[in-house]
Amino acid sequence: MRVLIFGATGLLGKALVRVWRDDEITALGSKDCDVRSAESVLRTVDKHRPDWIVMAAAYTDVDDCESNQQLAFDVNTQGALNVAEAAKQSGSRLLFLSTDYVFDGEKATPYETDDVRSPRGRYAKSKADAEVGILEILPRGCIARTSWVFGTGGRCFPATILKLAESREQLEVVMDQRGCPSYTIDLARAIRELCHRDASGIVHVTNAGDCTWFDLAVHLLREAGSTTVVKPTTTDKFPRPAPRPKYSVLSPASLHRYGIHMPDWRDAVRRYLGERSTAGINSPPTE
């Protein structure tokens, strides 16, 4: 199977390249193809003629998206639609990475794939619009929603917490936002399996279980052997430009229908720390 990955230099993209074996992989970063250019995308897809395209390229800084709205929609919406159009013309299947942010967080039970989108903020709207547009272009396209992504090779919440804990005796972390952590290695493996199983429609792809950011930080530092104390706080104490959903737990039912079961998030944290140790990583990247 020939697979073309857009966004291969990002946090998830790097994991996809690492775990995807036994297929012919072409991994492209933004320097190789600018997804904002329909012509560039079409030439690239036409050149490689993939069976599957994984669209992991995105502008993911949710706060910057509030002040750079045009860039957010150019990359996250139009870029995704450019890839979908190219996939349609070449006869390729498409898996698009989306987000829990398409929901407003007002629910109190896990979100199902058919729950109504209600995005808040520019990043959320740009991804929600992409979902709608892709399924109009490719009715058999696959939308893989994920959340709270972490892993080595880029910035993420656990890396930031570990860095702060090196110099602080106490940290405050919000306990009124609940979601599902997603380890890039597990996420990449699930994406590979979805492609091999000819997935279509919307699928929720996260590690098993849910927690608050506070829970995640406490478990992470305990597993890392840190003595830094984590104190709970609330979102209103840390105002940010982009709104965050207070509850964005994604139901795994859609993933389980494909026979795919991801490990618990606590197990993922343990392996993440092991990966950092093996790689000699003591602090998160600065870029």
C-alpha positions as CSV (number, residue, x, y, z in Angstrom):
1,M,0.0,0.0,0.0
2,R,1.3,3.4,-0.9
3,V,0.8,6.1,1.8
4,L,1.4,9.8,1.5
5,I,1.7,11.7,4.8
6,F,1.2,15.5,4.9
7,G,2.6,17.0,8.2
8,A,5.3,14.5,8.6
9,T,7.6,16.9,10.6
10,G,5.0,17.6,13.3
11,L,4.5,15.8,16.6
12,L,2.2,13.2,15.3
13,G,3.8,13.1,11.8
14,K,7.1,12.0,13.3
15,A,5.4,9.2,15.1
16,L,3.6,8.1,12.0
17,V,6.9,7.8,10.1
18,R,8.4,5.8,13.0
19,V,5.7,3.2,13.4
20,W,4.4,2.7,9.9
21,R,6.1,-0.3,8.5
22,D,5.5,-2.8,5.6
23,D,4.0,-0.1,3.4
24,E,5.5,2.4,0.9
25,I,5.6,5.7,2.8
26,T,6.2,9.2,1.4
27,A,6.5,11.7,4.3
28,L,6.2,15.4,3.5
29,G,6.7,18.5,5.7
30,S,5.6,22.0,4.9
31,K,8.9,22.6,3.0
32,D,8.1,19.8,0.7
33,C,4.5,20.9,-0.1
34,D,2.5,23.9,1.0
35,V,-1.0,22.5,1.5
36,R,-2.4,26.1,1.1
37,S,-1.6,25.8,-2.6
38,A,-4.1,23.7,-4.5
39,E,-1.8,23.4,-7.4
40,S,1.1,22.2,-5.3
41,V,-1.0,19.6,-3.5
42,L,-2.4,18.3,-6.8
43,R,1.0,18.0,-8.3
44,T,2.3,16.1,-5.3
45,V,-0.6,13.7,-5.1
46,D,-0.5,13.1,-8.8
47,K,3.2,12.4,-8.6
48,H,2.9,9.8,-5.8
49,R,-0.5,8.3,-6.6
50,P,-1.1,7.0,-3.0
51,D,-3.7,4.5,-2.0
52,W,-4.1,6.5,1.3
53,I,-3.3,10.1,2.2
54,V,-3.0,11.0,5.9
55,M,-3.6,14.7,6.4
56,A,-1.8,15.5,9.7
57,A,-0.6,19.0,8.6
58,A,-2.3,21.7,10.7
59,Y,-1.8,25.0,12.4
60,T,-2.4,23.8,16.0
61,D,-1.5,26.7,18.2
62,V,-5.0,27.4,19.4
63,D,-4.2,30.7,21.0
64,D,-2.3,32.1,18.0
65,C,-5.2,31.1,15.8
66,E,-7.3,33.7,17.5
67,S,-5.0,36.5,16.3
68,N,-4.0,34.8,13.0
69,Q,-7.4,33.8,11.8
70,Q,-6.6,33.9,8.1
71,L,-3.7,31.6,8.5
72,A,-5.8,29.2,10.6
73,F,-8.4,28.9,7.9
74,D,-5.9,28.8,5.1
75,V,-4.1,25.8,6.6
76,N,-6.7,24.0,8.6
77,T,-9.7,24.4,6.3
78,Q,-8.6,25.3,2.8
79,G,-5.4,23.2,3.1
80,A,-7.5,20.2,4.1
81,L,-10.0,20.8,1.3
82,N,-7.1,21.1,-1.2
83,V,-5.9,17.7,-0.1
84,A,-9.4,16.2,-0.3
85,E,-9.9,17.5,-3.9
86,A,-6.5,16.1,-4.9
87,A,-7.5,12.7,-3.3
88,K,-10.7,12.7,-5.2
89,Q,-9.0,13.4,-8.5
90,S,-6.4,10.7,-7.9
91,G,-8.8,8.1,-6.5
92,S,-6.9,8.0,-3.2
93,R,-8.5,7.4,0.2
94,L,-8.1,10.2,2.8
95,L,-7.7,10.2,6.6
96,F,-7.9,13.6,8.1
97,L,-6.8,14.4,11.7
98,S,-9.4,16.5,13.6
99,T,-9.9,17.5,17.2
100,D,-12.1,17.4,20.3
101,Y,-12.3,21.2,19.9
102,V,-15.2,20.8,17.4
103,F,-17.4,20.4,20.5
104,D,-18.2,23.1,22.9
105,G,-17.5,21.1,26.1
106,E,-21.0,21.6,27.5
107,K,-21.8,17.9,27.6
108,A,-21.3,15.7,30.7
109,T,-21.0,12.3,29.0
110,P,-18.5,11.2,26.3
111,Y,-19.0,12.7,22.9
112,E,-20.2,10.3,20.2
113,T,-19.2,10.8,16.5
114,D,-22.7,12.0,15.6
115,D,-23.0,14.6,18.3
116,V,-23.6,18.1,16.8
117,R,-20.4,20.2,16.2
118,S,-20.4,23.4,18.2
119,P,-16.9,24.9,17.8
120,R,-15.8,27.8,20.0
121,G,-12.7,29.8,18.8
122,R,-11.0,30.1,15.5
123,Y,-9.0,26.9,15.6
124,A,-12.1,24.9,16.5
125,K,-14.1,26.5,13.7
126,S,-11.3,25.9,11.1
127,K,-11.2,22.2,11.9
128,A,-15.0,21.8,12.1
129,D,-15.4,23.5,8.7
130,A,-12.7,21.2,7.3
131,E,-14.6,18.1,8.5
132,V,-17.8,19.2,6.8
133,G,-16.1,20.1,3.6
134,I,-14.1,16.9,3.4
135,L,-17.1,14.7,3.8
136,E,-18.9,16.7,1.0
137,I,-15.9,16.1,-1.3
138,L,-15.2,12.5,-0.2
139,P,-18.3,10.9,1.4
140,R,-16.1,7.8,2.2
141,G,-13.3,10.0,3.7
142,C,-12.2,9.2,7.3
143,I,-12.2,11.9,10.0
144,A,-10.0,10.8,12.9
145,R,-10.8,13.1,15.9
146,T,-8.2,13.0,18.7
147,S,-7.4,15.1,21.8
148,W,-4.6,16.1,24.2
149,V,-1.9,14.8,22.0
150,F,1.6,14.3,23.6
151,G,4.8,12.6,22.6
152,T,8.5,13.2,22.0
153,G,9.8,15.4,19.2
154,G,7.8,18.6,19.9
155,R,6.1,20.7,22.4
156,C,3.3,19.2,24.5
157,F,1.7,19.4,28.0
158,P,3.8,16.6,29.7
159,A,7.0,18.0,28.3
160,T,6.2,21.5,29.6
161,I,5.2,20.1,33.1
162,L,8.5,18.1,33.3
163,K,10.5,21.2,32.4
164,L,8.7,23.4,34.9
165,A,9.2,20.8,37.6
166,E,12.9,21.0,37.2
167,S,13.0,24.4,38.8
168,R,9.8,24.7,40.8
169,E,8.7,23.1,44.1
170,Q,5.1,23.6,43.3
171,L,2.9,23.9,40.2
172,E,-0.7,24.9,39.7
173,V,-2.7,23.0,37.1
174,V,-6.3,23.3,36.1
175,M,-8.7,20.6,37.3
176,D,-11.9,21.8,35.6
177,Q,-11.1,20.6,32.1
178,R,-11.5,16.9,31.4
179,G,-10.5,15.0,28.3
180,C,-8.6,12.0,26.9
181,P,-4.8,12.1,26.5
182,S,-3.4,10.6,23.3
183,Y,0.2,9.4,23.0
184,T,1.5,9.9,19.5
185,I,2.9,6.3,19.2
186,D,-0.5,4.8,20.1
187,L,-2.3,7.3,17.9
188,A,0.0,6.6,14.9
189,R,-0.6,2.8,15.3
190,A,-4.3,3.3,15.4
191,I,-4.3,5.5,12.3
192,R,-2.2,2.9,10.5
193,E,-4.8,0.2,11.4
194,L,-7.7,2.4,10.4
195,C,-6.2,2.8,6.9
196,H,-5.5,-1.0,6.6
197,R,-9.1,-1.6,7.7
198,D,-10.5,0.7,5.0
199,A,-12.1,3.0,7.6
200,S,-14.6,5.7,6.6
201,G,-16.7,8.3,8.4
202,I,-15.8,9.8,11.7
203,V,-13.8,7.9,14.3
204,H,-12.7,9.0,17.8
205,V,-9.1,8.0,18.4
206,T,-7.6,8.5,21.9
207,N,-6.0,6.5,24.6
208,A,-8.4,4.7,26.9
209,G,-9.7,6.5,30.0
210,D,-10.1,10.2,30.8
211,C,-8.7,12.7,33.3
212,T,-8.2,16.3,34.1
213,W,-5.0,18.2,33.3
214,F,-4.4,18.2,37.0
215,D,-4.8,14.4,37.1
216,L,-2.4,14.0,34.2
217,A,0.2,16.3,35.8
218,V,0.1,14.5,39.1
219,H,0.4,11.1,37.5
220,L,3.2,12.2,35.2
221,L,5.4,13.7,37.9
222,R,4.8,10.7,40.2
223,E,5.9,8.3,37.5
224,A,8.9,10.5,36.8
225,G,9.9,10.5,40.4
226,S,9.6,14.2,40.8
227,T,9.0,15.8,44.2
228,T,7.3,18.8,42.8
229,V,3.8,19.3,44.3
230,V,0.9,19.9,42.0
231,K,-1.9,22.0,43.3
232,P,-5.4,22.2,41.6
233,T,-6.7,25.4,40.2
234,T,-9.4,26.6,37.8
235,T,-9.4,27.8,34.2
236,D,-10.4,31.3,35.1
237,K,-7.1,31.7,36.9
238,F,-5.3,31.3,33.7
239,P,-7.1,33.3,31.0
240,R,-6.2,32.4,27.4
241,P,-7.2,33.9,24.1
242,A,-8.9,30.7,22.9
243,P,-11.7,29.1,24.8
244,R,-11.1,25.5,26.0
245,P,-13.9,22.9,26.2
246,K,-14.4,22.0,29.9
247,Y,-15.4,18.5,29.0
248,S,-14.2,16.9,25.7
249,V,-14.1,13.2,26.5
250,L,-14.4,11.3,23.2
251,S,-16.3,8.0,23.2
252,P,-14.2,5.1,21.9
253,A,-17.2,3.2,20.5
254,S,-16.4,4.2,16.9
255,L,-12.8,3.0,17.2
256,H,-13.9,-0.3,18.8
257,R,-16.2,-1.0,15.9
258,Y,-13.0,-1.5,13.9
259,G,-11.6,-3.9,16.5
260,I,-9.0,-1.3,17.6
261,H,-8.5,-0.8,21.3
262,M,-5.9,1.7,22.5
263,P,-3.9,1.4,25.8
264,D,-4.9,3.3,29.0
265,W,-3.5,6.8,29.2
266,R,-1.6,5.9,32.3
267,D,0.3,3.2,30.5
268,A,0.9,5.6,27.7
269,V,2.5,8.1,30.2
270,R,4.8,5.4,31.4
271,R,6.0,4.5,27.9
272,Y,6.4,8.2,27.0
273,L,8.7,8.7,30.0
274,G,10.6,5.6,28.9
275,E,10.9,7.0,25.4
276,R,12.3,10.3,26.8
277,S,14.8,8.4,28.9
278,T,16.0,6.3,26.1
279,A,16.4,9.3,23.9
280,G,18.2,11.3,26.6
281,I,15.6,14.0,26.6
282,N,15.7,16.2,29.8
283,S,13.6,19.1,28.6
284,P,11.2,20.0,25.8
285,P,12.3,21.4,22.5
286,T,12.5,25.2,22.2
287,E,11.0,25.3,18.8
